[in-house]
Structures are given as structure tokens and as C-alpha cells.
Amino acid sequence: MAYNFRWILLLFAFVFVLSCKNDDDEQVANDPTAENKKGLGTSAEDILTSNPYTRLTVEMAYSTTFEPTETAKTNFKNFIEERVHKPGGVTFVERVINDQPGAPFSIEEIIQIEDNIRTEYTEGNNLAVFVFFSNGRSSNDTETTVTLGTAYRNTSMVIYEATLKFLTDSNEELLPILESTVLNHEFGHILGLTNILDDDIHQVHEDPNAQKHCIVEECLMYFDATNVGRSDLQRMMQRAMVPELDPLCIGDLQAKGGR
């Protein structure tokens, strides 16, 4: 596929599927992994608070070729620990897997990959989150747009690591910034930002032109926070920083029990 780098819109996609609460108990009885197969944003409070889950486990799966940088891993860990209340601690489990066949991947194929390789699931007082660093790009990519990451379940997200490395030429300075931005942004969607379930206390800061994203340009959850063309990569490198959550997004998380 030939990319036109004069203008590349980096899309942060997400899948928004409502779960039927009345069916939860029956689903868990039939499928012990059902707690991790709910709609995006539905576990935000469970992740942010200490009740009923006092511990959080984040599983990160990647192949040797598409391992995220240590800087991005550290930034991601710090971002999570800064926002959640988990007296039992937050554990990060890293797993090296084989490259997955069939790229480019549709979201249905990403879900199938997760079902095949995921090992950590919510159980007892421990809530589990899964992050797959894909060895292939998204099937949604076009000549002018690429998808860098997708949060698609209540505890699931994919980072298109192959695309990140390609866009940055694996630049040692730029790649960690882009990785960290995508990781934190997609985890923000898992935490319900912005207004994923239409329950944020600051609904006025949802961007009407980019729903489920923040209207504040400097915010991590702003749709254009990382919308860059190939020619903009040098600007990102000079900025050398990952966008942070704005006060309204932080207030929304705190209203749900976060820090």
C-alpha cells in the first residue's frame, strides 16, 4: 500500500458496544471470560476505584520485532498508576508472542487474536486489562488515513505498533512519544473518556465534530492531539512531550472514583 505522507490523518478509533446488564450473571456462568467482553467504558469505575477490585493486572502482548519501547512502557504504567485506586497494586505482565498471520487486521480479527492469546482475565478481586501490540496495520487504513490504536472492549485495546514504527522510521526520540500518546489515549477511552457512555459530568467538553473526544486542543483526548502528517513529525520531535489530560477530563475520572 502506498501512503501519501503529505497529509496523513492518524485516526484513533474505538468500538462502542453497549452490554446488556441483565445478562451479565448468565454470561459469566457460561463463559468465565465474559467480564472482559463487555462494551467500551462499562468498566471505567471498576478500573478507577478499589471496589470491588482492589488489584489491576495489565497484560501486554507483543512479538520480539514489535515490542514497544521501554520509555513508552514506563509512561503507560505511570499514567495508569496516577489515575487508579488499587490498594493491592497494579501489575504489568509482559508476554512475547509470535507474529500473528493475516495482516492487515480487521477489528473482528483483532478480537479473535485476543481470544487466542490472552491469558489474564478478571477474577476474584483482580481486574485484568489486555493490550495487543499488533505486528500488522489496520484493515481500515486508506491512502490518506491510518489507525494507530483502537479500544474495542471494556478491558481491551490494540496498538498498531507496525504502523507506529513505519511512520517514525523507529526514530529513538519520536517513537516513544507516539507510542505513549496512543497508549494513554486509548486507555482513556477504556476509562470512559470522553463521554463514552454519555455520563461525564462535563459533557460540554465533548467535541461535537469528533464525538467521544475532548474539545480542548491541548488535551490527550482531543481528536487532533496526534493528528500529524509526515511533515509534522519533526514538530512532534521538537515538542518532545506526550499530551496530558485536561482538568475537565481529570474531573470526569475523579467523579467516577479516580484520582
C-alpha positions as CSV (number, residue, x, y, z in Angstrom):
1,M,0.0,0.0,0.0
2,A,1.4,3.4,-0.9
3,Y,0.9,6.1,1.7
4,N,0.5,9.8,0.8
5,F,2.6,11.4,3.5
6,R,1.7,14.9,2.5
7,W,-1.4,14.6,4.7
8,I,-1.9,11.6,7.0
9,L,-4.7,11.7,9.4
10,L,-4.0,9.5,12.4
11,L,-7.3,8.1,13.5
12,F,-7.9,7.0,17.0
13,A,-10.7,4.6,16.5
14,F,-12.8,2.9,19.1
15,V,-15.7,0.4,19.1
16,F,-18.6,1.3,21.2
17,V,-20.9,-1.6,22.0
18,L,-23.5,-1.5,24.8
19,S,-23.8,-4.5,27.0
20,C,-27.0,-5.8,28.5
21,K,-26.5,-5.6,32.2
22,N,-29.4,-8.1,32.9
23,D,-27.5,-10.8,31.1
24,D,-24.2,-10.4,32.9
25,D,-24.6,-13.1,35.5
26,E,-25.8,-15.6,33.0
27,Q,-22.9,-14.7,30.6
28,V,-20.3,-15.2,33.4
29,A,-21.8,-18.5,34.3
30,N,-21.5,-19.7,30.7
31,D,-18.2,-18.0,30.0
32,P,-15.7,-17.2,32.7
33,T,-14.1,-14.6,30.5
34,A,-17.4,-12.7,30.0
35,E,-16.4,-10.0,32.4
36,N,-13.8,-8.9,29.9
37,K,-16.2,-9.0,26.9
38,K,-18.4,-6.0,27.7
39,G,-18.9,-2.7,26.0
40,L,-16.3,0.1,25.9
41,G,-16.4,2.3,29.0
42,T,-18.6,0.0,31.1
43,S,-15.7,-1.0,33.4
44,A,-14.4,2.5,34.0
45,E,-15.4,2.8,37.6
46,D,-14.2,-0.8,38.3
47,I,-10.8,0.2,37.0
48,L,-10.6,3.5,38.7
49,T,-11.8,2.5,42.2
50,S,-10.9,-0.1,44.8
51,N,-14.4,-1.6,44.9
52,P,-15.0,-4.4,44.0
53,Y,-11.5,-4.9,42.5
54,T,-8.5,-4.0,44.7
55,R,-5.9,-5.1,42.2
56,L,-5.3,-4.4,38.5
57,T,-3.3,-6.5,36.1
58,V,-2.3,-5.1,32.7
59,E,-1.3,-7.8,30.2
60,M,0.9,-6.5,27.3
61,A,1.4,-8.9,24.4
62,Y,3.9,-8.3,21.6
63,S,6.3,-10.1,19.3
64,T,10.1,-9.5,19.5
65,T,10.0,-7.3,16.4
66,F,7.1,-5.2,17.6
67,E,7.9,-4.7,21.3
68,P,7.1,-1.1,22.4
69,T,9.9,1.0,23.8
70,E,10.8,0.9,27.4
71,T,10.1,4.6,27.7
72,A,6.5,4.1,26.4
73,K,6.0,1.2,28.8
74,T,7.1,3.3,31.7
75,N,5.0,6.3,30.6
76,F,1.9,4.0,30.3
77,K,2.5,2.5,33.7
78,N,2.8,5.9,35.3
79,F,-0.3,7.1,33.5
80,I,-2.4,4.3,34.9
81,E,-1.0,4.3,38.4
82,E,-1.6,8.1,38.6
83,R,-5.3,7.7,38.0
84,V,-6.5,4.5,39.7
85,H,-7.1,3.5,43.3
86,K,-5.8,0.0,43.7
87,P,-4.5,-0.7,47.2
88,G,-3.4,-4.2,46.1
89,G,-1.3,-2.6,43.4
90,V,-1.1,-2.6,39.6
91,T,0.8,-5.4,38.0
92,F,2.1,-5.3,34.4
93,V,2.5,-8.7,32.7
94,E,4.6,-8.7,29.5
95,R,4.3,-11.6,27.1
96,V,6.3,-12.3,24.0
97,I,4.2,-14.0,21.3
98,N,4.6,-15.0,17.7
99,D,3.7,-12.6,14.9
100,Q,0.1,-13.1,14.1
101,P,-0.8,-14.0,10.5
102,G,-3.4,-12.4,8.3
103,A,-2.4,-8.7,8.4
104,P,-3.9,-6.2,7.8
105,F,-6.3,-6.9,10.6
106,S,-10.0,-6.1,10.9
107,I,-11.3,-5.4,14.4
108,E,-13.0,-8.8,14.3
109,E,-9.7,-10.4,13.6
110,I,-8.1,-8.5,16.4
111,I,-10.8,-9.8,18.7
112,Q,-10.1,-13.3,17.6
113,I,-6.4,-12.8,18.2
114,E,-7.1,-11.6,21.7
115,D,-9.3,-14.7,22.4
116,N,-6.5,-16.9,21.2
117,I,-3.6,-15.3,23.1
118,R,-5.0,-13.5,26.1
119,T,-4.1,-15.2,29.4
120,E,-5.1,-12.6,32.1
121,Y,-8.8,-12.3,32.9
122,T,-10.8,-10.6,35.6
123,E,-11.2,-12.9,38.6
124,G,-11.8,-12.5,42.3
125,N,-10.6,-9.1,43.4
126,N,-8.3,-8.6,40.4
127,L,-9.4,-6.8,37.3
128,A,-7.5,-7.5,34.1
129,V,-6.8,-5.3,31.0
130,F,-5.3,-6.6,27.7
131,V,-3.1,-4.7,25.3
132,F,-2.0,-6.2,22.0
133,F,0.8,-4.6,20.1
134,S,0.0,-5.6,16.5
135,N,2.6,-6.8,14.0
136,G,0.3,-5.6,11.2
137,R,-1.7,-2.5,10.3
138,S,-5.4,-2.0,10.5
139,S,-7.6,-3.0,7.5
140,N,-9.3,0.4,7.9
141,D,-6.2,2.2,6.6
142,T,-6.5,4.1,3.3
143,E,-4.3,6.1,1.1
144,T,-4.7,9.1,3.4
145,T,-5.6,7.7,6.8
146,V,-4.1,5.2,9.2
147,T,-5.4,3.8,12.5
148,L,-2.8,3.9,15.3
149,G,-4.9,2.3,18.1
150,T,-8.3,1.0,19.0
151,A,-10.1,0.5,22.3
152,Y,-12.8,-2.1,21.4
153,R,-14.0,-3.7,24.7
154,N,-14.3,-2.8,28.3
155,T,-10.7,-4.1,29.0
156,S,-9.2,-4.5,25.6
157,M,-7.2,-2.3,23.2
158,V,-4.9,-2.8,20.3
159,I,-1.9,-0.6,19.4
160,Y,-0.8,-0.9,15.7
161,E,2.9,-1.0,16.5
162,A,3.9,-1.8,13.0
163,T,2.3,1.4,11.8
164,L,3.9,3.5,14.5
165,K,7.4,2.1,13.7
166,F,6.7,2.7,10.0
167,L,5.6,6.3,10.4
168,T,8.5,7.2,12.6
169,D,11.2,5.0,11.0
170,S,11.7,3.7,14.5
171,N,13.2,7.0,15.5
172,E,14.5,6.7,19.0
173,E,13.1,10.1,20.1
174,L,9.8,10.2,18.2
175,L,8.6,6.6,18.5
176,P,8.3,6.6,22.3
177,I,6.3,9.9,22.2
178,L,3.9,8.5,19.6
179,E,3.6,5.1,21.4
180,S,2.9,6.8,24.7
181,T,0.3,9.1,23.3
182,V,-1.6,6.3,21.6
183,L,-1.4,4.0,24.7
184,N,-2.6,6.7,27.1
185,H,-5.3,7.9,24.6
186,E,-6.8,4.5,24.1
187,F,-6.7,3.7,27.8
188,G,-8.5,7.0,28.3
189,H,-11.3,5.6,26.1
190,I,-11.4,2.4,28.3
191,L,-11.8,4.8,31.3
192,G,-14.8,6.3,29.6
193,L,-13.3,9.4,28.0
194,T,-14.7,11.4,26.5
195,N,-18.3,10.9,27.4
196,I,-18.3,7.3,26.0
197,L,-21.4,6.3,27.9
198,D,-22.9,9.8,27.9
199,D,-22.4,10.1,31.7
200,D,-19.5,12.5,32.0
201,I,-20.1,15.4,34.4
202,H,-18.5,17.8,31.9
203,Q,-20.4,16.8,28.8
204,V,-19.8,20.3,27.4
205,H,-16.2,19.4,26.6
206,E,-17.1,16.6,24.2
207,D,-16.1,17.7,20.7
208,P,-19.3,17.9,18.6
209,N,-17.2,17.5,15.5
210,A,-15.3,14.4,16.8
211,Q,-17.7,12.6,19.2
212,K,-16.2,10.9,22.2
213,H,-13.1,13.1,22.1
214,C,-12.3,16.3,24.1
215,I,-12.8,19.7,22.6
216,V,-9.7,21.1,24.4
217,E,-6.9,21.1,21.8
218,E,-4.1,20.5,24.3
219,C,-5.8,17.5,25.9
220,L,-4.7,13.9,25.4
221,M,-8.3,13.1,24.5
222,Y,-8.5,15.7,21.7
223,F,-9.1,14.1,18.4
224,D,-6.3,16.1,16.8
225,A,-3.9,15.7,19.7
226,T,-1.8,13.4,17.5
227,N,-3.2,14.2,14.0
228,V,0.0,14.7,12.1
229,G,1.3,14.4,8.6
230,R,4.7,13.0,7.7
231,S,6.0,16.6,7.5
232,D,4.8,17.2,11.1
233,L,6.9,14.5,12.7
234,Q,9.8,16.9,13.2
235,R,7.5,19.3,15.0
236,M,6.4,16.5,17.4
237,M,10.1,15.6,18.0
238,Q,10.8,19.2,18.9
239,R,7.8,19.3,21.3
240,A,9.2,16.1,22.8
241,M,6.2,15.6,25.1
242,V,3.1,13.4,25.4
243,P,-0.2,15.4,25.7
244,E,-1.8,15.2,29.2
245,L,-5.4,15.1,30.3
246,D,-7.0,18.5,30.7
247,P,-8.7,19.4,34.0
248,L,-12.2,18.6,32.7
249,C,-11.2,15.1,31.7
250,I,-9.5,14.6,35.0
251,G,-12.6,15.8,36.8
252,D,-14.7,13.3,34.9
253,L,-12.4,10.5,36.0
254,Q,-12.5,11.7,39.6
255,A,-16.3,11.8,39.5
256,K,-16.1,8.1,38.7
257,G,-13.8,7.4,41.6
258,G,-10.4,8.0,40.0
259,R,-7.5,10.2,41.2
